[in-house]
Amino acid sequence: MYALLWTGGLLVTAMGNHVAGVAAMGLLFPGGGHLASGHVAHAAMAVAAFGLAVLVWWMIGAVIAPIIVWLAFLLEAAVTHSHAHLSVTWIAVTAGLVPGVVVVAFGVHVLRHRHQVAIARSLNTELADVTYFRTAVPSSPEPPVGEASADDLAHCRFALDLALQPLSEFAGFDRRDQFREAALRYQLSVLGYALSMYRYTRTPAFSGYLAEAQERSILKMGDKRVWGYWALENAWGRLSLGRDPVDNHDNVMLTGWQGAAVGMYESFGDNRFSRPGGLTYTWSDSQQYRHDFHDLAESIHRNMRRSAYTLFSCEPRWIYPVCNTFGVNTLIAHDRLHGTDFYTDLSDAIARAYEQDFTRPDGKLIGVRNESLGLSWNIWASEGVSLPTTYWMNAFLPDQAHRAWWLTRRNSLELDGKRFLLPRTAANRCDVGNYSFGSDSFAQTFLSLTAREMGDDDVADSAFAYVDAKEHVERQAGVARYEGLSTQGNLYSLLSRFARPAANRDLIGAGLPAHWLAGPRLAEAAYPDVLVARAVTDGQALDLVLYPGDGGVRTTLVIDQLRPDRRYAVVGTLDSTVEADRHGRARMDLDIEGRTVVRMEPTS
């Protein structure tokens, strides 16, 4: 296409019409008409403006931005320089500029590629002696259930307070923009992941206000303030007026991110989001887009089959492999929960895509690629991109994830005394949750999370302790948060706080054991009076560890999923026995003074 523009531009210029000639030179590159007229400064301004427009295209998917800038400078040059003399010299310079840049860029690419291949040979020599320990799914027959500390619960209350506020309110969320990394959809998704991880590794036998918080974090995504960006991106990226955030060719940054949160939530036994209209996106009182979990999975599957790269776009025409990891996790969870074969159908293609199209020869993950042009940005291959990709990839490509983690440990981590530190790059010193620079706490939080998932507890403990010591903890009315971290950073720190090795791989790929889903469950507890540090069942008995939210409290708990009309012995409550009603529910009163242990089991 460019060769046709280049040839046509020269032919029109050769015809001798000055206005047409200047405009034709403008077809060769932005500002070409200015340069052909001898106005070098104006041409440089046009190229700079075009570069800024490409940046806008990349950031918010506005493919029309560089086109508008290109055409605007073409017309402006044709009008203002229509009587200028087009010398053969300047025409030759203009005509040769882009081919010359292409030749130089290709030469640089060849040298860089050879260097990366040489690095690959060296790395492969080392990797020949490396054995990865790949866990099964699930990683243990009975997943371990830990106990949250009082400090853990104080930090967890930050997430619970965010989620439990009315659906129309967003107090405590960062409001920067709805297009890039600080958008509300990402904060809400990570909120859902963090609550699910707390429930999975600490309180699988607790629904109550925790399940309500998970539910609300998902429902809030239907607010136009969260998903309304898509109408603009689809218009200026695909030239389409369609507003539907699910039924389209892109937008894995919503369907994948929310789909993973829904898959985690449904793993606890509630399929409300798979019912028709369970996920509704409201544009106005008269216009809604009614979808469900099935629609999210089908949209992801359809778009992956359509894409030449298998992975598909977030912003129109820009493919981010990290966002696609959420889409793949959505497919795996949906297949497990609903008996589909979306991931099975694409598993080989997905593995090839990550290995061949989104990994450099030296093993670094490629962070972004343009769907139409194939372009990728080398700067988008830092730890800030590779760490989250590695974390989520472990659920479906553990071999590639372990290799990526091995490379991170080898090439990026520096042991400074007792601390593992990342390179002091600008990307690693940016909190993407609010775009602030200067602190590496956000990057260290993700280092801790990824290391924990990959089973590298030494690095995980070091990184988490680094953030905990460096960041001031703001405490207010029993709620704790890291003052220097964004809302998203605090939520990721919770995900790290409650993680364990292969926890995400287990939750996505295996879900909960059957006896966890069927056994006695803490169904109702007053929030914030009662904080649940541990809740687990073996299918018959229920074990709880509780803390008061603010001083001692006498309260009533409701337990469900009991054997109807069955008597249960209880330790730690005011009564030593309780009897389940005909619906399998029972109430019990207790005093909570500090750490309180409760055990409930059927009588003989």
Order of alpha helices (4+ residues) and beta strands (2+ residues): alpha-alpha-alpha-alpha-alpha-alpha-alpha-alpha-alpha-alpha-alpha-alpha-beta-beta-alpha-beta-alpha-alpha-beta-alpha-alpha-beta-beta-beta-beta-alpha-alpha-beta-beta-alpha-alpha-alpha-beta-beta-beta-beta-beta-beta-beta-beta
